Amino acid sequence: MTEQKNIFLDKDLRCGGFYELAIQVCPSIDNNPIKLYTDFIWTLNNVSGPFDEDFNSIQTDIENFQHRGLIRLDNFVIPFTTYNVRETEPIDIGFNWFDICFYTAAIEYVFGSEYQTWTENPKVPKELTDFFTKTLKDLYKIFPFELAMLDFEVSGQYYIDDLSKPLTNNWSISTFYLGQKSYGLIATENRKFIKRIEEL
């Protein structure tokens, strides 16, 4: 546990940006799905936390913008963060977002320097991709979200409504995930970026 504590407390690993799963969950007026998602993530058998800045255990609270902890993926333990962002101005058209994030410095430290995440063709550990794929499927079963995106620094970059018309500036390698019920809303030109939950 001492080694895990040291990894968690190492501020040099909390830099470089995020590789993240960003989820447009539901309208801001409904907070229950965020509680369901938060409870699910922080009760996984391979997750420790959430912790405060000094590595003391704390309770989850959806009023907290951020929760931080550790996750074991195969033989690797890596710090991670969840964010719940509630768009409240105006609340009647805003959305709740739920993000699961890994710092790029931590990825390179834990998985190896070959995972250079800020190159033109970034390499991502399979363990993270597998975790995100399973997790987004599990979260969709708990509450069917509007849209999920997987990429570096992708949170808030797109909404599902943005995909209803051709994307003119999709320079990134973002992958979008949604359910079959929303697939018909997506512009034909954008469907090459889409993965349907039911097909994963």
N, C-alpha and C positions, 0 to 999 in steps of 0.2 A: 504493500500500500504506500510505502514511502516513495517509491519510484513514481507511482501514479500521481501522488501529491505533487512531486517535483515537476512533473510534466504539466499538470494543471496550473501550477503557480508560475511557470516560466513565461514571463511577459514577452520574451523574444519569439515565442511561438504564436503569439496573438497578433500577427501582423501579416501584411502581404495581400490582404483581400480574402474573399470567401469563394469556395466552391460550394454551391448551395442548391437546395430544392426549395423553391419559392412557390407558395400555394395561395392563389386567390380563392378563399374558402367560401365566403357567403357575404351578403349585405351586412353592414356594420351594426344594424339594429339587432342582430341575433348573435349573442356571445356564446351560446351553448356549444356549438361545434368547436370553438377554440378550446373550451374546457375539455371536451372529449378528446381532441387531438393532444392537448398537453398531458392529460392523464395517461393516455396511451403510451406516448414516448417515454415519459419519466417512470413508468412502471415496467418497461421492458427488462427482461432478465439480464441482458448484457449492458445495461445502462446504470451508471452510478451518479448520484446527484438528485436534484440540483444542489450546488454548493454556493456559498457566498465567496467573497474575495479571498478569505483566509482558509478556504477548504472545509468550512463547517457546513453540515447538512442543513438545508432550509426546505420549507414546504413550497409546493407549487402554488402559484397564485396568478390567475390570468390578468390581474391588474398590473403585474410586473411585465414590463416590456421585454425582458430578457431572462432566460434561465441558462446556466452554464453547468456542464458536467463532463463525464468521461463515458466513452463507449468502447466495448471490446468487439472487434471484428476479426474473427479467426484468432491469430496469435498476436494481434496488434491492439494496443490501447491508445486512443487518441481523444484529445479534448474536442468538445463540440458545443454549439450554442443553439438554442431555439429562440426565435423572436415571434411575438405576436403584435402585429401592427394594426391598429384600429383607425380607419379613416373616419374622422368625425365632423369634418367641415366641408360640405354639409352632410350630416349623418344619414339623411334619407337617400343619398345616392353613393355613399362611400362603401368600402368593402373591408372585411376582416382578412388579414393575411397571416399565414403561419409559415415561417421559414426555419429550415434546419441547415446549419452552416458549419463548415470546417474551414479554419484558417489555412491558407496555402502554405505558410511557413511550417505549420504543424504537420501537414500532409508530407512535405519533403523531409522533415525530421523523422517522422515515424515510419514512413514507407520507403524512404530512400531518395537520394539526390537525383535519381533518374526521372523522378516525377517532377519535372520542371513545369510548373503550372502557368507561368507567364510567357511561354514561348509561342511562336506562331501556331504550332501544332501541339497543344498541351497534352500531357499524358496523365491520365487519372487512374488511380489504383482500382482494380476490379472489385475489391472489397467494398469500396465506397459506392460504386455504381450498383452493385448487387443490393447493398443496403437500401439505397434510395429507391430502387425499383420495387423491392418488396414492401417498403414502408409506404410508398404512395398508393400501392394497391390496397394495403391494409387500411390506410386512412380513408380512401374512397369508399370502402365497405362501411366504415363507421359513419361517415357523412359524405355524400357525393359532392366534392368541391367543383368549382367552376372551371379552374385551369391550374395546372402545375407546370413549372418550368425548371429545367436543370441546366445549369451553366455557371460560369464565373460571374459574380456580381450582377445577377440577373433580376434580383428582387425589385419589383415596381417598374420594370422596363416595359412590360406589356400587360394588357388586360385582354380578356377573352373578346371584348368588342373590337380590339385592334386587329384581330385575326379574321374579322368578317369582311375585310377589304385587303387587297394585295399589300404585302409589306414592302416598303420601298427602301428601308434601311436595315434589313436584317443581315448585318455584316458578321454577326457572331455565329457560334455553333450551337445556339440554344436548341434544346429539344423541348417540345410542348406535349403535355399529356392531358387528355380529357376523356370523358365518357362518351359512349355512342349517342346518348341523348343530345349532346351538344355538337356532334360532328357536322350535322347539316348546317350549322351556323357559320362554319369556316369557309372562307373563300377558296375556291378550287386551287388557286396558285399557292396557297399556304399549306395545303394538306400534306405536302412532302415533308413538312417540319413536324407533323403531328403523329403521336402514337396514341392509339386508343387503349384505355385501361383494360378493356375486355380482351385485348389481343396480347397482353404482356404475359 
